């Protein structure tokens, strides 16, 4: 679960990063592309205020033959009207022309402040200069792309796995406005494995459900959420079921990096619910705990206030089959309910709460459904970041 600046792309992929004037300093535009036709799958935010980048990318992703992704950082291009739509389309047109591919094979992501138009007076000259260099400009690695995508992230997020002779490489960004309603933030996965579009789509949706959709930092769903995977087949065919497992593992790696870098976060919070009626119930209950401001602040302060966990479970008033007498709660390996820890155990419990990762395990005593969700503590740092986000 560590970022690797030496990481390289799978066979047939190349990338570019540059400064297009979206932020004051540093690269803020990135492109990752396959040098050959590819198949793809993607999922997007369900927000009613989805931005032009998402609306356009949904149409392009429907063809399942994406071969390039471009991302603009620091500006979400959301709530920008018809001009925002035209600007997103123009960026795609410029990227497609640079690569010599149809615009319908380009996905665009845009992330950052909502309600501000893209600075096209600096973006378009940037693409003009990049076009003069051509493909020679494509020398960026995954770490460079992950860094160029960042907004309030404190570190780039990358992950890699292998499956057969193929490699799988993922990049992601996002630390706030994270409560998924399909995926979370922006995450792109590239592989030289050969797969059918149907198998790729099944693998992605299964991975998203078990990883990104189990992530929450602050309960807020972004208007720009996008997760996509592109496979160009350069390394040959792989077993579809094995690829699905590997993809889910890579997505979990990125999910944990995102949770651990949540705005103002100092600790990773992992909540597991077992003994539920089904997976859906387990996930709802786990989310109610990981999203509770009172639980999150207790974790931040290393306060083993297990009563707050019971409160969060109890908020699920529609779950009428949850019976308090059947519920158990553990912090780490220490049971806190119904068997309240002895006085001589409290010191060990506080030490557990001071760790970089805090685990809470809940058993509902109903069935065999289970789910694990991921989040972080809530600190004064989160308030500082978001109170001054545009000023």
Secondary structure, DSSP 8 states (H G I E B T S, - for coil): ----TT----TTEEEEEE--SSSSSS--EEEEEESS--EEEEEE---TT--HHHHHHHHHHTTS---EEEEEEEE---S-HHHHHHHHHHHHHHHHHHHTS-GGGEEEEEEEESS----HHHHHHHHHHHHHHGGGG----HHHHHHHT-SS-SS-EEEEEEETTEEEEEEEE-SSSEE-SSS-SEEEEEEEEE--HHHHHHHHHHHHHHTGGGBEEEEEE-SS-EEEEEEEEEEEE--HHHHHHHHHHHHHHHHHHHHHT-TT--SEEEEEEEEESSHHHHHHHHHHHHT-HHHHHHHHTT---HHHHHHHHHT-TT-TT--GGG-EEEETTEEEESS---HHHHHHHHHHHTSSEEEEEEE-SSSSEEEEEEEE---HHHHHHHHTS--
